Amino acid sequence: MALLLENRFSELPADRAVDTKLFLETKIRGVYEKDPAKYSTLQQILEAERDAYGAEWPKVGATLALMWLKRGLRFIQILLQSLADGEKDESHPNLIRVNVTRAYEEALKRYHGWIVQKIFQTALIAAPYKSDFLKALSKGEVVSEDECLANLRQFLVNYTATVDAIYDMYSALNAELDYSV
């Protein structure tokens, strides 16, 4: 859980503007670094790209990169929430396949074609044991499952609000694309 607590999302401001700095390990960095003051929020980047790219937008640039990133963030959110809620396969309680499958079906499956879906099903076999996954989140520290899940719930408060704000922003800007790969 130490891993998540070290990378905790802060509470969103009242206007729900998502700070660009949280997402600088993507194509978004290139846009942000052109003018950090101008692009201090993700919405400012999307709006500038909408104006700059015209009819090509939102299929290009940082807007497209953030679209796929937000989907990955939603996958993580659903996976972690499913674990925090205690969802499990009663016949195999230390496997997280049911949690990973739920996250995939809700966050990513509709954007994947048949081949990618089959690849996911195959990769699911390699999903870690729940105990190993929680230990990794705790950076190897010895913490009880209950303590780890409590920390996970705490982490999810601001994380979920941030992911929801990005989804709301895409909706408000009509930037969501619904194609599959």
C-alpha positions as CSV (number, residue, x, y, z in Angstrom):
1,M,0.0,0.0,0.0
2,A,3.0,2.2,0.4
3,L,3.3,2.4,-3.3
4,L,-0.2,4.0,-3.6
5,L,0.2,6.2,-0.6
6,E,3.4,7.6,-2.0
7,N,1.6,8.5,-5.2
8,R,-1.6,9.7,-3.7
9,F,-3.9,11.9,-5.8
10,S,-4.8,15.2,-4.1
11,E,-8.3,16.4,-3.6
12,L,-9.6,18.2,-6.7
13,P,-10.2,22.0,-6.5
14,A,-13.8,23.2,-6.6
15,D,-13.7,23.7,-10.4
16,R,-12.5,20.1,-10.8
17,A,-9.6,21.2,-13.0
18,V,-7.1,18.3,-13.3
19,D,-3.5,19.4,-12.9
20,T,-1.4,18.5,-15.9
21,K,1.6,17.6,-13.9
22,L,0.0,14.3,-12.8
23,F,0.1,13.0,-16.3
24,L,3.5,14.1,-17.7
25,E,4.9,10.7,-18.5
26,T,2.9,10.6,-21.8
27,K,2.7,12.7,-25.0
28,I,1.0,15.3,-22.8
29,R,4.5,16.3,-21.6
30,G,5.4,17.7,-25.0
31,V,2.4,20.0,-25.1
32,Y,2.7,21.0,-21.5
33,E,6.4,21.9,-21.8
34,K,5.7,24.3,-24.7
35,D,4.0,26.6,-22.2
36,P,3.5,25.3,-18.7
37,A,1.5,28.4,-17.6
38,K,-0.9,28.1,-20.6
39,Y,-1.3,24.3,-20.1
40,S,-1.6,24.0,-16.4
41,T,-4.8,21.9,-16.7
42,L,-5.7,19.1,-19.0
43,Q,-8.7,20.9,-20.2
44,Q,-6.5,23.8,-21.4
45,I,-4.5,21.3,-23.5
46,L,-7.6,19.7,-25.0
47,E,-9.2,23.1,-25.8
48,A,-6.0,24.4,-27.4
49,E,-5.7,21.2,-29.5
50,R,-9.3,21.4,-30.5
51,D,-8.6,24.9,-31.9
52,A,-5.3,23.9,-33.5
53,Y,-6.3,20.7,-35.1
54,G,-9.8,21.5,-36.3
55,A,-11.5,18.6,-38.0
56,E,-8.7,16.1,-37.1
57,W,-9.4,16.7,-33.3
58,P,-9.8,14.6,-31.1
59,K,-8.1,11.9,-33.1
60,V,-4.6,13.4,-32.7
61,G,-2.0,14.7,-30.2
62,A,-2.2,14.7,-26.5
63,T,-6.0,14.5,-26.7
64,L,-5.8,11.0,-28.2
65,A,-3.0,10.0,-25.7
66,L,-5.0,11.2,-22.8
67,M,-8.1,9.4,-24.0
68,W,-6.3,6.0,-23.9
69,L,-4.6,6.9,-20.6
70,K,-8.0,7.7,-19.0
71,R,-9.3,4.4,-20.1
72,G,-6.3,2.7,-18.5
73,L,-6.8,4.7,-15.3
74,R,-10.5,3.7,-15.2
75,F,-9.4,0.0,-15.6
76,I,-7.1,0.4,-12.6
77,Q,-9.8,2.2,-10.6
78,I,-12.4,-0.5,-11.2
79,L,-9.8,-3.2,-10.4
80,L,-8.8,-1.6,-7.1
81,Q,-12.4,-0.8,-6.2
82,S,-13.4,-4.4,-6.9
83,L,-10.7,-5.6,-4.5
84,A,-11.6,-3.0,-1.9
85,D,-15.2,-4.1,-2.1
86,G,-14.2,-7.6,-1.4
87,E,-15.3,-9.1,-4.7
88,K,-13.7,-12.5,-5.2
89,D,-14.1,-15.9,-6.7
90,E,-15.4,-18.0,-3.8
91,S,-13.8,-21.2,-5.1
92,H,-10.4,-19.4,-5.6
93,P,-10.4,-16.5,-3.1
94,N,-6.6,-15.7,-3.6
95,L,-7.0,-15.2,-7.4
96,I,-7.8,-11.7,-8.7
97,R,-9.0,-12.9,-12.1
98,V,-12.6,-12.0,-11.3
99,N,-11.5,-8.5,-10.4
100,V,-9.3,-8.0,-13.5
101,T,-12.1,-9.4,-15.7
102,R,-14.6,-7.0,-14.3
103,A,-12.3,-4.0,-14.8
104,Y,-11.5,-5.1,-18.3
105,E,-15.2,-5.6,-19.3
106,E,-16.3,-2.3,-17.8
107,A,-13.3,-0.1,-18.9
108,L,-11.7,-1.5,-22.0
109,K,-13.4,-4.4,-23.7
110,R,-15.7,-2.3,-25.9
111,Y,-12.6,-0.6,-27.4
112,H,-10.9,-3.9,-28.3
113,G,-11.6,-6.0,-31.3
114,W,-11.9,-9.8,-31.2
115,I,-8.1,-10.5,-31.4
116,V,-7.2,-8.1,-28.6
117,Q,-10.0,-9.5,-26.4
118,K,-8.6,-13.0,-27.0
119,I,-5.1,-11.7,-26.1
120,F,-6.6,-10.3,-22.9
121,Q,-8.2,-13.7,-22.0
122,T,-4.8,-15.4,-22.5
123,A,-3.0,-12.8,-20.5
124,L,-5.5,-13.2,-17.7
125,I,-3.9,-16.5,-16.8
126,A,-0.8,-14.6,-15.6
127,A,-2.8,-12.4,-13.2
128,P,-1.0,-12.5,-9.8
129,Y,-2.4,-13.9,-6.6
130,K,-4.3,-11.4,-4.5
131,S,-1.8,-11.8,-1.7
132,D,1.1,-11.0,-4.0
133,F,-0.7,-8.1,-5.6
134,L,-1.5,-6.5,-2.2
135,K,2.1,-7.1,-1.1
136,A,3.4,-5.4,-4.2
137,L,1.1,-2.4,-3.5
138,S,2.6,-2.3,0.0
139,K,6.1,-2.4,-1.6
140,G,6.9,-5.6,0.2
141,E,6.0,-4.3,3.7
142,V,4.2,-6.7,6.0
143,V,0.7,-5.3,6.5
144,S,-2.5,-7.1,7.1
145,E,-4.9,-7.5,4.2
146,D,-7.5,-5.4,6.1
147,E,-5.0,-2.6,6.6
148,C,-4.0,-2.7,2.9
149,L,-7.6,-2.6,1.8
150,A,-8.4,0.3,4.1
151,N,-5.4,2.2,2.6
152,L,-6.7,1.2,-0.8
153,R,-10.1,2.7,-0.1
154,Q,-8.5,5.9,1.1
155,F,-6.4,6.1,-2.1
156,L,-9.5,5.6,-4.2
157,V,-11.3,8.6,-2.9
158,N,-9.3,11.2,-4.8
159,Y,-8.1,8.9,-7.5
160,T,-11.8,8.1,-8.5
161,A,-12.7,11.8,-8.4
162,T,-9.8,12.6,-10.7
163,V,-10.6,9.9,-13.2
164,D,-14.3,10.9,-13.1
165,A,-13.3,14.6,-13.7
166,I,-11.3,13.5,-16.8
167,Y,-14.3,11.5,-18.1
168,D,-16.6,14.4,-17.5
169,M,-14.2,16.8,-19.3
170,Y,-14.1,14.5,-22.4
171,S,-17.9,14.3,-22.3
172,A,-18.3,18.1,-22.0
173,L,-15.9,18.8,-24.8
174,N,-17.4,16.0,-27.0
175,A,-13.9,14.5,-27.3
176,E,-14.7,10.8,-26.7
177,L,-14.0,8.4,-29.5
178,D,-15.7,5.1,-29.7
179,Y,-13.6,2.9,-32.0
180,S,-11.9,-0.4,-31.4
181,V,-8.3,-1.6,-31.9
